[in-house]
């Protein structure tokens, strides 16, 4: 393993673990009951636990390229994001699902610029989910296109969440709420999607 990671683990055992061991013991004994599930990007600069200042057991996290939610397509192929959603919504019964996008998203850049070529065996087909978002983002002025694309991918993922019947049913019953948010890596500001689907800073 990378020595830096092992050194980090040693610090965790020496300081963080003793301070939090009782909390972990409670989680181990009673199980987890997170209130929220966050779908965000694999980008190493975006850490939802840090951004939301969350403790262990407070939220589930699902990470993939460009924080995409695929549409509901139950079949015999592999569906990591959909399986995580099913676990969070149907098994653990979270009350909130947040799609957290971010600035400088490489997946969105690849989508807008057609940068993923045929040698990318998984990125190109994965990003094809976001083709409707690309079409909308390309209508924006060039200077605003990337941020527009990042916002459109969040909107698309929220729309795709509602294609899952057991998500739509819980939203309809008022037992589940869906949220969109966008994080600016450079300045730490987070914008939250409003009822009119625009984005505004957290008040």
C-alpha positions in Angstrom: 0.0 0.0 0.0 1.0 3.6 -0.4 3.0 4.7 2.6 1.2 8.0 2.9 -2.1 6.1 3.4 -0.7 3.8 6.0 0.7 6.8 7.9 -2.8 8.3 7.8 -4.3 5.1 9.2 -1.7 5.2 12.0 -2.8 8.8 12.9 -6.4 7.7 12.7 -5.8 4.9 15.2 -3.7 7.1 17.5 -6.1 10.1 17.7 -9.4 9.8 15.8 -10.3 6.3 16.8 -9.9 6.9 20.6 -12.0 10.0 20.4 -14.8 8.3 18.4 -14.6 4.6 19.5 -17.8 4.8 21.5 -19.7 6.1 18.5 -18.3 3.3 16.3 -19.2 0.7 19.0 -22.8 2.0 19.0 -22.9 1.8 15.2 -21.5 -1.7 15.3 -24.1 -2.8 17.9 -27.2 -1.1 16.6 -26.5 -0.9 12.9 -26.7 2.1 10.6 -29.7 4.3 10.0 -28.5 7.2 7.8 -31.0 9.9 7.0 -29.4 10.8 3.6 -27.8 9.4 0.5 -25.4 11.6 -1.5 -24.6 10.8 -5.1 -21.4 12.6 -6.1 -18.5 12.4 -8.4 -15.3 10.3 -8.0 -13.3 13.5 -8.3 -10.7 13.4 -5.5 -11.3 17.1 -4.7 -14.9 16.6 -3.8 -15.4 15.0 -0.4 -19.1 14.9 0.6 -18.3 13.9 4.2 -16.1 17.0 4.6 -18.4 19.3 2.7 -21.4 18.4 4.9 -19.3 17.9 8.0 -20.9 14.5 8.5 -20.1 11.9 11.2 -19.9 8.1 10.5 -23.3 6.7 10.1 -25.0 9.9 9.1 -25.1 9.5 5.3 -24.5 7.0 2.5 -22.3 8.1 -0.3 -22.4 6.9 -3.9 -19.6 8.0 -6.2 -19.3 7.7 -10.0 -18.0 9.7 -12.9 -20.0 13.0 -13.1 -22.4 12.1 -10.3 -24.8 10.5 -12.8 -27.9 8.5 -12.1 -28.9 6.2 -14.9 -32.5 5.7 -15.8 -34.4 2.8 -14.3 -33.4 -0.3 -16.4 -33.8 -3.5 -14.5 -32.0 -6.3 -16.4 -29.2 -8.8 -15.9 -26.3 -6.4 -16.5 -24.3 -4.7 -13.7 -25.8 -1.6 -12.1 -23.7 -0.3 -9.2 -25.3 3.1 -8.8 -28.9 1.6 -9.1 -28.0 -1.1 -6.6 -26.7 1.5 -4.1 -29.9 3.5 -4.6 -32.0 0.4 -3.9 -30.1 -0.3 -0.8 -30.4 3.2 0.5 -34.0 3.8 -0.4 -35.7 0.4 -0.1 -33.6 -1.2 2.6 -32.3 1.6 4.8 -35.2 4.0 3.9 -33.2 7.2 3.8 -35.4 10.3 3.7 -33.2 12.5 1.5 -31.3 11.8 -1.7 -28.8 14.6 -2.8 -27.2 14.8 -6.2 -24.0 16.8 -5.6 -22.2 18.0 -8.7 -19.1 20.2 -8.8 -17.1 22.8 -10.7 -14.3 21.6 -13.1 -15.9 18.2 -13.6 -13.8 16.2 -15.9 -16.7 14.0 -16.9 -18.8 16.9 -18.0 -15.8 18.4 -19.8 -15.5 15.1 -21.6 -19.2 15.1 -22.4 -19.2 18.6 -23.9 -16.0 18.3 -25.8 -16.5 14.7 -27.0 -13.1 14.0 -25.3 -13.8 10.4 -24.4 -12.7 8.4 -27.5 -13.3 4.7 -28.3 -10.3 3.6 -26.2 -12.3 4.6 -23.1 -14.2 1.3 -22.8 -16.5 2.5 -20.0 -16.4 6.3 -19.8 -17.9 7.0 -23.2 -20.9 4.7 -22.7 -21.4 5.9 -19.2 -21.4 9.5 -20.2 -23.9 8.8 -23.0 -26.5 8.8 -20.2 -26.0 12.6 -20.0 -26.5 13.3 -23.7 -29.7 15.2 -23.1 -27.8 17.4 -20.6 -25.1 18.0 -23.3 -27.7 19.1 -25.8 -29.1 21.7 -23.3 -25.7 22.9 -22.2 -24.5 23.5 -25.7 -27.2 26.1 -26.1 -25.5 28.3 -23.4 -22.9 31.0 -24.3 -19.4 29.4 -24.6 -18.2 31.1 -21.4 -21.0 29.5 -19.4 -21.2 26.2 -21.1 -19.2 24.1 -18.6 -21.1 25.3 -15.6 -24.3 24.9 -17.5 -23.4 21.3 -18.3 -22.6 20.6 -14.6 -26.0 22.0 -13.6 -27.8 20.1 -16.4 -26.2 16.8 -15.3 -27.6 17.3 -11.8 -31.1 18.1 -13.2 -30.9 15.0 -15.4 -29.9 12.8 -12.6 -32.8 14.1 -10.5 -35.2 13.4 -13.4 -33.7 9.9 -13.7 -34.2 9.2 -10.0 -37.9 9.6 -10.6 -37.9 6.8 -13.2 -37.3 4.4 -10.3 -40.9 3.3 -9.3 -39.9 2.8 -5.6 -38.3 6.3 -5.5 -41.2 8.0 -7.2 -43.6 6.2 -4.8 -41.8 7.4 -1.7 -41.5 10.9 -3.1 -45.2 10.9 -3.8 -46.0 9.7 -0.2 -43.8 12.5 1.2 -41.4 10.0 2.8 -38.4 10.9 0.5 -37.1 14.2 -0.8 -34.7 14.7 -3.7 -32.2 17.6 -3.8 -29.6 19.0 -6.2 -26.5 20.8 -5.2 -23.3 22.1 -6.9 -19.9 22.6 -5.1 -17.3 25.1 -6.3 -13.9 23.6 -5.6 -12.1 26.9 -5.8 -14.0 28.9 -3.2 -15.9 26.3 -1.2 -19.3 27.8 -2.1 -22.3 25.4 -2.6 -25.3 26.2 -4.7 -28.6 24.4 -4.1 -31.2 23.7 -6.7 -34.4 25.7 -6.1 -38.0 24.7 -6.9 -37.7 26.4 -10.3 -34.6 24.3 -11.0 -32.3 27.3 -10.8 -29.2 27.2 -8.5 -28.7 29.6 -5.6 -26.1 29.9 -2.8 -27.0 28.3 0.5 -28.5 31.0 2.7 
